[in-house]
Amino acid sequence: QTHGEAMAASTFVAASEGVAVALGTKTRPRVGNDDDGRENDDEAAAAAESDLYPRKKYFRSRAHCNPLSNNDGFEYPARPQDLEWAALYPAYGAAAGAQVRYLDVGCGFGGLCVALATLAPRGALVLGLEIRPKVCEFVRQRVEALRASDASGGDIYAGVSCYRLNAMVHLPNLIGKAQLDKIFFCFPDPHFKAKNHRRRVVSAALLAEYAYALRPGGLLYAVTDVEALHLWHVAKCDAHACFEKVVDLTEADPFVRACLHETEEGKKVARNGGSKYWAVYRRKRPDDIDAEPDLFAAGGAVAEEEDSGGGGDTRTA
């Protein structure tokens, strides 16, 4: 590059920045963030104290992706026992897979997984599933840093891990029958367009797989800041033969509170003054399941293309 070309390039950059400032469009540099350019204070402090703690600015990724495309871009086990579970839970060894009890589907940057580590009873492992590779790697490094800095010797976070998987396609490859106590869906992609409703993580077909993975009496948590999606969740779960609504939970419940306030997306919604909608459903016991459900009921399998259905209270279970 000649001297003249360098001068011209610098002049162009300066002029561009001047126009941006004049128009009020110049923004501050992005730092480690909650997907909106804001860094958590606790993560900033942790990063300053430990070289092991990852910084989000190095793991930027698109907020969402199409779960029905590029599904073969990563490896997944043929059966749950085929996965090298000891790599995810070194303290528990190869038998760790059978001890996974809490599953966070679409765990994002791992806020809920970390919170669940303090709520789960000893021996009940927490697993976050994330389809985006950069985000999954961030959670892995985050958990490793927390294990290393844990004053208790890593016991609190030894039972937390993250794995890259498309839960809409390969969940039975990872989780066994009636294995889970709780499964969480926090702030999933709403996929607003009707043609993309089949990409939604809660649907009549997928609820059958979640019922397979949950033990009888296990709980499904669905949280969103989009009212139309909340109504969709309620309609699909209400219509499914294997689930019944839990009506005796409030926001004081520690798991509901964690879903609403500990995820990065939940914190962003709170900062922006948005609303949060949640519902909890219980996996029915086999004797309580209707052997011949009405598949033509509103919100059932044939209503999959509808935007929403009935719903009851839109803000709570």
Residue pairs with C-beta under 8 A, 6 or more apart in sequence:
1 9
17 26
20 26
27 37
28 37
30 37
30 57
30 60
31 37
31 39
31 55
31 56
31 57
32 39
32 40
32 43
32 44
32 47
32 55
32 56
32 57
32 58
33 39
33 56
33 57
33 60
34 40
34 56
34 109
34 264
34 265
34 267
34 268
35 63
35 108
35 264
35 265
35 268
36 268
38 268
38 271
39 56
40 264
40 267
43 53
43 56
46 53
46 145
46 149
47 53
47 54
47 55
49 149
50 145
50 148
50 149
52 141
52 144
52 145
52 148
52 149
53 141
53 142
53 145
53 149
54 138
54 141
54 142
54 145
56 109
56 138
59 134
59 135
59 137
59 138
60 134
61 132
61 133
61 134
61 135
62 132
63 189
64 189
65 131
65 132
66 199
67 131
67 166
67 168
67 169
67 199
67 201
68 168
68 169
68 198
68 199
71 166
71 169
71 170
74 133
74 164
74 165
76 165
76 166
76 170
76 173
76 174
77 83
77 173
77 174
78 173
79 173
80 97
80 98
80 173
80 174
80 175
80 176
81 97
83 97
83 163
83 174
84 94
85 92
85 93
85 94
85 95
85 96
85 97
86 92
86 93
86 94
86 96
88 96
88 127
88 161
88 162
88 163
89 96
89 99
89 125
89 158
89 159
89 161
90 158
91 154
91 155
91 158
91 159
92 99
92 125
92 158
92 159
96 125
97 176
98 176
98 179
99 123
99 124
99 125
99 159
100 125
100 126
100 127
100 175
100 179
100 180
101 120
101 124
101 125
101 126
101 179
101 180
101 181
101 182
102 116
102 120
102 124
102 125
102 126
102 127
102 180
102 181
102 182
102 183
102 184
103 126
103 127
103 128
103 129
103 175
103 180
103 182
103 183
103 184
103 213
104 112
104 113
104 116
104 126
104 127
104 128
104 129
104 184
104 186
105 129
105 167
105 183
105 184
105 185
105 188
105 201
106 129
106 130
106 131
106 167
106 185
106 186
106 188
106 189
106 201
107 113
107 128
107 129
107 130
107 139
107 162
108 130
108 135
108 186
108 187
108 263
108 264
108 265
109 135
109 138
109 139
109 142
109 264
110 128
110 138
110 139
110 142
110 143
110 162
111 262
111 263
111 264
111 266
111 267
112 128
112 184
112 186
112 258
112 259
112 262
112 263
113 126
113 127
113 128
113 139
113 143
113 160
113 162
114 142
114 143
114 146
114 157
114 160
114 262
115 258
115 262
116 126
116 160
116 255
116 258
117 126
117 156
117 157
117 159
117 160
118 156
119 254
119 255
119 258
120 126
120 159
122 159
123 159
124 159
124 181
125 159
125 160
125 161
126 159
126 160
126 161
127 160
127 161
127 162
127 163
128 139
128 160
128 161
128 162
128 163
129 162
129 163
129 164
129 165
129 167
129 174
130 136
130 139
130 162
130 163
130 164
130 165
131 164
131 165
131 166
131 167
133 164
136 162
136 163
136 164
139 162
140 161
140 162
143 157
143 160
143 161
143 162
146 156
146 157
146 160
147 154
147 157
147 158
148 154
150 156
150 157
163 174
165 171
165 173
165 174
167 201
168 199
168 201
168 206
171 209
171 210
171 213
172 209
172 212
172 213
175 213
176 213
177 212
177 213
178 212
178 213
178 214
178 215
178 216
178 218
179 213
179 215
180 213
180 214
180 215
180 218
181 214
181 215
181 218
181 219
182 218
182 219
182 220
182 221
182 255
183 210
183 213
183 214
183 218
183 219
183 220
183 221
184 221
184 223
184 259
185 201
185 202
185 220
185 221
185 222
185 223
185 233
186 221
186 223
186 259
186 263
186 265
186 266
187 223
187 224
187 225
187 263
187 265
187 266
187 269
188 200
188 201
188 202
188 224
188 229
189 199
189 200
189 201
190 200
190 224
190 226
190 228
190 229
191 197
191 199
191 200
192 228
194 305
194 307
197 203
197 232
197 304
197 305
197 307
198 304
200 229
200 232
202 222
202 232
202 233
202 236
202 237
203 236
203 304
204 236
204 239
204 240
204 300
204 301
204 304
205 301
205 304
207 236
207 237
207 240
207 242
207 243
208 240
208 242
210 220
211 240
211 242
211 243
211 283
214 220
214 283
215 283
216 283
216 284
216 285
216 286
217 282
217 283
217 285
218 282
218 283
219 246
219 255
219 280
219 281
219 282
219 283
220 237
220 243
220 280
220 281
220 282
220 283
221 255
221 256
221 259
221 278
221 279
221 280
222 230
222 233
222 237
222 278
222 279
222 280
222 281
223 259
223 260
223 263
223 266
223 276
223 277
223 278
224 230
224 233
224 276
224 277
224 278
225 265
225 269
225 274
225 275
225 276
225 277
226 277
227 275
227 277
227 314
228 307
228 308
229 277
229 308
230 277
230 278
230 279
230 311
230 314
231 308
231 309
231 310
231 311
231 314
232 307
232 308
232 309
233 279
234 245
234 279
234 309
234 310
234 311
234 312
234 314
235 298
235 299
235 303
235 306
235 308
235 309
235 310
235 311
236 299
236 309
237 243
237 245
237 279
237 281
238 245
238 299
238 309
238 310
238 311
239 297
239 298
239 299
239 300
239 303
239 309
240 293
241 284
241 289
241 290
241 293
242 283
242 284
242 289
243 281
243 282
243 283
243 284
244 281
244 282
244 284
244 288
245 279
245 280
245 281
245 282
245 312
245 317
246 280
246 281
246 282
246 317
247 317
249 256
249 280
249 316
249 317
250 256
250 316
251 257
251 260
251 316
256 278
256 280
256 317
259 266
259 278
260 266
260 276
260 278
261 267
261 270
266 276
269 275
269 276
270 276
275 315
276 315
277 314
277 315
278 315
278 316
278 317
279 316
279 317
280 317
281 317
293 300
294 300
295 301
295 302
296 302
298 309
298 310
299 306
299 309
299 310
303 309
